[in-house]
Amino acid sequence: MEEGQKLESAAFGFPAPVRPGATRVGWIGIGVMGGAMAKHLLAAGFAVTVYARTPAKAEGLVAAGASLAGSPAAVAAASDVVFTMVGNPGDVRAVVLDAATGALAGLRPGGVLVDCTSSSPSLAREIAAAAGAAGCYAVDAPVSGGDVGAREGTLAIFAGGDEAVVAWLAPLFAHLGKATHMGAPGSGQSSKIANQITVAGAVVGLGESVAFASSAGLDAALFLDAVSKGAAGSRIMDIFSDRLLRREFASGGSVRYIVKDLGMALEVGDDQEEANVLPGASLYRQLFSAMVANGDGDLSLQALITVIERLNGIRK
């Protein structure tokens, strides 16, 4: 959104300050991440209305006090702020912009859309423009921290959009993690894509180091504990190393998502003439894509070690 198009709260009747018992929250997408995040807002005392394509997945949230709506538009009609946490940009477009059933179709003027999906910067800008035309607000706010961060309320939140709107949302973000205003619409999504390059590199390094340590006859658990105290220590190691050692590959987000995110890093954006030259990201995407090709696309990132093992002729 250009500076001249920036939404001003006074002109659009910005709603009252966020507070439990008054601000109504909608949540669309209640998978591993979204379900945990919505639960935090319920526990904080906010009225939460949810939508799930498979209603049975909402049973836990409904039992905790959430209301269940039949469409994204119905969620928005019952909400002041609507969060989305779905799979990919196509899902975001459907649940937000569909003229009949999308959230924007049901949102009252002054309402706020917050997309936490890892999605496209250009789509975030499109949604911000559409929301502004309807007298509403939109923030792209993808997150980092994985399922652990979602459960513990310690996510890093990259927020793009009007700075005043992001500040107004602070009482909600505080229950989910730490939000940082990154700039104009789309900047949150660009930040998440850049974040994923770092995450991918760290996961590849973790998998290769454990594979090498094991082949050298080292105790992998002892090795990881030792190096975690030095420069190699990282949040990625904290989240994934124990799962990798236990070969617990099903917990966490699907590897298909990081393949998608790295793909967006390598695409030509609408403000670019050529794609970014990112040799590391290209290699990481190939390795994670190999997991998908091996039939392991629904496993989590730590399962990348299986690709390294296959390349070295190791079968476990």
Sequence and secondary structure as in RCSB ss.txt:
>XXXX:A:sequence
MEEGQKLESAAFGFPAPVRPGATRVGWIGIGVMGGAMAKHLLAAGFAVTVYARTPAKAEGLVAAGASLAGSPAAV
AAASDVVFTMVGNPGDVRAVVLDAATGALAGLRPGGVLVDCTSSSPSLAREIAAAAGAAGCYAVDAPVSGGDVGA
REGTLAIFAGGDEAVVAWLAPLFAHLGKATHMGAPGSGQSSKIANQITVAGAVVGLGESVAFASSAGLDAALFLD
AVSKGAAGSRIMDIFSDRLLRREFASGGSVRYIVKDLGMALEVGDDQEEANVLPGASLYRQLFSAMVANGDGDLS
LQALITVIERLNGIRK
>XXXX:A:secstr
  GGG   HHHHT      TTTSEEEEE  SHHHHHHHHHHHHTT EEEEE SSGGGGHHHHHTT EE SSHHHH
HHT SEEEE  SSHHHHHHHHH TTTSHHHH  TT EEEE S   HHHHHHHHHHHHHTT EEEE  EESHHHHH
HHT EEEEEES HHHHHHTHHHHTTTEEEEEEESTTHHHHHHHHHHHHHHHHHHHHHHHHHHHHHTT  HHHHHH
HHTTSTT  HHHHHHHHHHHTT  SSSS HHHHHHHHHHHHS  TT SS    HHHHHHHHHHHHHHHTT TTS 
GGGGHHHHHHHTT   
